[in-house]
Amino acid sequence: MIRSGISAQDARENATVAVSGLRGILLDRLVTGDVARTDRSASRLIEQVAAE
């Protein structure tokens, strides 16, 4: 992210959002067993973070 012109602080914050979101999605998958929905959610989160 830093190489693409994002400040170090913004890169850290984006990484925190991504990791926190993926942890939540993983917990959701473990609790519900809904692999298809959590896969779609993880893909969407990654796309959104990468777009910033």
C-alpha positions as CSV (number, residue, x, y, z in Angstrom):
1,M,0.0,0.0,0.0
2,I,2.8,2.4,0.8
3,R,4.3,1.9,-2.6
4,S,1.0,3.0,-4.2
5,G,1.3,6.4,-2.6
6,I,-0.8,5.7,0.6
7,S,0.7,7.1,3.8
8,A,2.1,4.7,6.3
9,Q,-0.6,5.6,8.8
10,D,-3.4,5.0,6.2
11,A,-1.7,1.7,5.2
12,R,-1.7,0.6,8.9
13,E,-5.3,1.6,9.3
14,N,-6.4,-0.2,6.1
15,A,-4.5,-3.3,7.3
16,T,-6.2,-3.2,10.7
17,V,-9.6,-3.0,9.0
18,A,-8.7,-5.9,6.7
19,V,-7.4,-8.1,9.5
20,S,-10.3,-7.3,11.9
21,G,-12.9,-7.9,9.2
22,L,-11.3,-11.2,8.2
23,R,-11.2,-12.3,11.8
24,G,-14.9,-11.5,12.2
25,I,-15.7,-13.4,9.0
26,L,-13.7,-16.4,10.1
27,L,-15.5,-16.4,13.5
28,D,-18.8,-16.2,11.6
29,R,-17.8,-19.2,9.5
30,L,-16.7,-21.2,12.5
31,V,-20.0,-20.5,14.3
32,T,-22.4,-20.9,11.4
33,G,-20.6,-23.2,9.0
34,D,-21.8,-21.1,6.1
35,V,-18.7,-21.4,3.9
36,A,-20.3,-19.9,0.7
37,R,-21.5,-16.7,2.4
38,T,-18.4,-16.1,4.3
39,D,-16.2,-16.7,1.2
40,R,-18.2,-14.1,-0.6
41,S,-18.0,-11.7,2.3
42,A,-14.2,-12.1,2.6
43,S,-13.8,-11.5,-1.2
44,R,-15.9,-8.3,-0.9
45,L,-13.9,-7.1,2.0
46,I,-10.6,-7.7,0.3
47,E,-11.8,-5.9,-2.9
48,Q,-13.0,-2.9,-0.8
49,V,-9.7,-2.6,1.1
50,A,-7.6,-3.0,-2.0
51,A,-9.6,-0.3,-3.8
52,E,-8.7,2.3,-1.2
